[in-house]
Structure formats: structure tokens, C-alpha cells
Amino acid sequence: MRDFTARPEHGLVWISGASSGIGRALALKLAGEGYKVAVTARSHEKLVELQAEASGLAGSIVVLDGDVTDAEDMEHIMASIEYEHGTLAMAILNAGVYLPVHAEDLNRADFEKSFAVNLSGVVNCLLPAVRHMKAKGQGQIAIVSSVTGYGGLPTGAAYGATKAALINMAESLKFDLDKMGIRIQLICPGFVDTPATRKNAFPMPSLVSTDEAARQIAAGLKSQAFEISFPRRFTMMLKLARMLPYSAYFMLVNRVTGWRERPSSAGRHPVTPHPAE
């Protein structure tokens, strides 16, 4: 038996972190395919602009402002979906921040904010979404992680840790959600061309545009795959690299990124929003 796949007639799609980057591009992509998409972020103005841009598409966009770090906010959004817009067919939990971490300048706030948005923010959306879908007997959930969750990379001590946790979370939840008729998927993009990634201080192989990322994700959501990862060759290389002994892994990452040759950092690094925020 095939797992549930949300179609426009099944109800609403909810995307968190939709004001820019992958979330924004995916909202437009799905609205173009006829879905009614509820978009959430802290920036009301950006969401309204997104809604206007989708006005001529086959589907539509509904603005539901909220901060994923506020559990009560997410409960209110779920209530709004239930009482004003109908059934939640699919939730794409995408909101996130990327705060580069350098060991020469460790800052507790970088870790705390990363955990609050990338990890607790997913949980705050996940709980009301699962409760709603459980009552309906079906649903589809996609958690946006990253290939940085496969293994440690330079500057990723906070971001990568949250993404690794999301991979484990999605894998663990699948066992029970399958029995409830709720399909869960894991999205692990490689490097996507956004204002945030352009500030990365190392080479980014196989860089893709946000539109291409949205295309890949939209196609994956309609497939029966558990993991949606892209570009395929790049992500497979990272998975294979993680199977190497640690000595070989660290040597390979240093060589590819040129990190060992880079001078040590000094002073605070500017906060860089991840494209999913």
C-alpha cells in the first residue's frame, strides 16, 4: 500500500520559514501547482509580498504570522488552520537560522538561538500538526534538515548539530507515524544559492538555485522516498565520506574546504540569517 501523498484537494499545506530562501521558493512552486499554502515567518511584510506574487497562480497563499520559537504561537496557527482554512494535509517544517561558529570565538547565544529555532522550532510546529493529522487519520510531514547533518563541517558546530538531530528525529518518528497513517519525509539539501550561503568562507560545490531546490523538493514530496536529498551526486559523496575513518574524514574536509590553510578568526562574526528563516 502506498503512503499518503497530499494533493490540493486534500487540504492545506503549511510551510514555516517561508519569508525567504527555500521556503519562499517552495511556497510559490506549490501554489503554482494548485495548492493552498499557509506561510509562516516573523516578517509580515515579506509574507504579504509573497502572497501578492502568488496572486496569478493556480493555487493561493495564506499569511499566518508567527515565531516558531514560541510554542503558543504555533498552537494558534494550527487553530487558525483548523477553524478558518480546513484540513492540514501537509506540513513542511523549514524555518532555520545559520550562525557560523568559530572555536576561537565561542558564543553561547549562537548555540542557544540555533537550538531554539532549528530544533525546538520544529518541535513546536510538529506537535500541533501531528495532533491534527492523527485526528484526521492521515497527513504528510516534511522536516527540512541539511547535508551538514551528515558530519561535522567548518563553522557548523551549532547549525550542523541541530540538523543532525533533525535527521535522527525524523528517522525515529517514522516508526510510529507509519502506523498512524502519517507519512514523514526528511529533506536534506546541499548548498543552495542564497544571500546567506554567499557569505560562507569556503568553496560550495554543486551549488543550486532556490528555484531548483524548490523543484527537487516538490518532486520528492510526491514520491515515496523517505529522504529528499540533492544534488544527488554531491550528497552521495558526503555520505560515503562519513564512512571513512575519522583521520581520513578530517583530512578530506580540510583539503576540500582549504580550512587548515585559513588564518584563525578573531573577534565576533556577524550574525547571518539562514535562507529558511
N, C-alpha and C positions, 0 to 999 in steps of 0.2 A: 504494500500500500504506500502510495506517495504521501510525503509530508505536506501539510497545509502550505499553500503559496498564496499570499494576499493579492487579490486583484481589485481594481477600482470599485467593483460592485460589492465587495466585502466590507468596505468601510474606510475609515480614515487612516492615513499614515502620519505618524508623529516623528519629527526629526528635531533632536536637541542640538544646540550649537550650530544653528542654520544661518547666522548673520554673515558668514564669510567662508572662504575656502571650500573644502569638500562638501560640507553641509549645505551651503548655498547652492552650489552647482548641482547637487543631488536633488534638492527640492525642486529646482527648475526642470531637471530631467524627468522626474516622476510626475510633476504637474503636466508636462508635455505629453506624457503617456496616458493622461486622463485621470490620474489620482487626485483626490482631495488631500492636501498636505497641510498639517498643522506644524508651524515652525516656532521654535523656542530659542531665545537668547536674551541677553541682558539689554541689548541695543534695540530699543523700539524703532528708532528711525531707520536703521538698516533693514529691519524686518518689513517695515512698511514699504520701503523701496523695492524689496524683493517681491512683495505681494503685487505691487504695481507692474513690475516687469513680467509677471506671470499672467497678466490680465487677458492676453490674447490666446492663451494656451487651452488645450482641451480640458484640462483639469483646473484646479484652483488652489490658492494658498490662503490659509487662515493664520492670523498672527495671534500667538498666545505668549505674551512676555513672561519671562521667569528666569531665576537664577538656579542652576542645577545644584549648587551647594546648599540651597535652602529646601529641606525636605518638605516643608509645609507648602512652599511654592509649587512643587511638583505634584503634590496631592491636589491642590486647587486646579492645576492644569488638567489633570486626569478627570476631575469632577466636571470641568467645563466641557471636555470632550464628550463625556457620557451624557450630560444633560442638555447640551446645546448642539452637538455635532454628530452624535450617534456612536456607532461601534468603532472601537480602535482595532483595526485589522493588523497593523504593523507598527512597531516602534524601532527607530534607528537611533541608538544611543551613541552620539557622536561628539558631544561637547568635550573640549580638552584644551589644556594650555601646555606650551613647551617653554620651560625655563631652563636654560643651559646651566649646568653645574660644573664648576671647576674646583678641584680639590684644594688649590691654593687660596680659594676664597669661598669656603663653605658658608652657606647662609640658611638658617633654619626655615625662614619664610619660603624659600624656593621649594623645599620639600613639602611643607605644610600646604601650600597652595596647590601644588601638583597633586597631592593625595586628595585634597578636598574636591577639586574639580574633576580630575581624571578617573578617580576610583570611587569616592563617596558620591560624586555627582551621578555616576552610572547607577549605583545602588538606589539613590533617591528617585530615579526615574523607573528603574526596574521593578521595584516593589509594587507601586500602584498599577503599572502596566500588566504585570503577571496576575495580580488580583482580578483585574477587569477581564483578561483573557481566560482565566480559569473559570470565571462565571459563565462566559460565553462558550466554553468548550473548545476554543481554537484561537490561534493567533500566530504571529511571526515576530520575532525579536532579532535584531542585528546589533551586535556590540562592536564598535569601532576601536580596534587596538592598533597595532603598528608592527612592522617588521623589527623595530627596535626592541620589541618584547622578546625576540628570539635569543638575544645575547647582548652582553654589555658593549656599549659603543662610547666613544669620547663625548663628553658633556651630557650623557644620558642617564646619570645616576638617579635622578628623580623621575624624569619622563619615562625612561625605559623600565624602571621598576613598576610604575603604575600600569604600563602596557603589558608587561609580563604577568602581572596579577590579573588583568582582564582576560588574558588568554586562558589562564587556569580557571578563572571564574566561569567562563563560557563552557569550557570542557566539562567542568563538574556539574553545572546546572543541566546540561543536555540529558543526562541520565533520567532525571525526574521529569523535566519538561516534555520529553518524548511521550511519556505515559499520560500526560495531561492534554495532549493534542496541540501543544505549543511548540513551534519549531524555532530553535535558536541557531543563529549563524554568527560566525566570527569574521570580521573584516580586518585584514592586515595589509594596508597599503605600503608600498615602498616610498621613495621620495616623490613628493608632489610639489609642483612649482607654485609657490605662494610667496607673499611678501616675507613671511616668517622663515621659510626654508632658504630664501635667498641670502639670509644673514648667517647661514651655517658656515663655520670656519674650516670646512673640509670638503673635498670633492663629493658630489652626489650623483653616482652613476644611475643610469636608466631613469632619469627624471621624466615625469609625465605631467601633463596639464591637469587642472581641476576638472575640465570637461571630460577628458579621457578617464580620469578616476571615477567620475560620476557614471560614465558609460559602462565601465567594468563592474562597478558595484550594482548598478541597476540590472545588468545581465545576470550577475551572480545571485541576486535576490530571487530571481525566477528559476534558478537551477536548484538541484537537490544537494548541492555541495554544502558541507558544514563550514569550511573555510573559504573565504573570498580573498585571494592574495594576488597582487600584481605589482610590477610586471613579472610574469611567471618565471622567466629565466633568472632574474635577479633574486627573487625570493627563494627559489630553489638553491641558489648558490649560498645564500645566507644560512639556510637550514643545514646544508651539507657542511659549511664552515663550523657550525656549532657542534658537529660531531667529532671535530678534531680534538686532540689533546690540548689542554689549556696553553701549553707552551707554544704550540703551532698556531692556535687561535689568536693569541695576543700578538704574535709576530706578524700574522697575516693582516690583522686590523691596523696595526701600526704602519705597515707598508702601504696598504691601500689608501689610508687617510693621511699619511705623512705626519701623523701626530707626534711621533717621537722626536722629529726634527723641529717641531714648532717651539718657539720660546714659551717659557712659563707665563701664565697670565698674572696680572697684578691689578688690584682694585676691583670694585664691583662691576659686574657686567650688566648692561641694560636688559630690562625685562622684555622678552619677545613673545607676543601672543601667538599661540599655535593657531593655524588656519581654521581649526574646528571650533574655536571659541565663538 
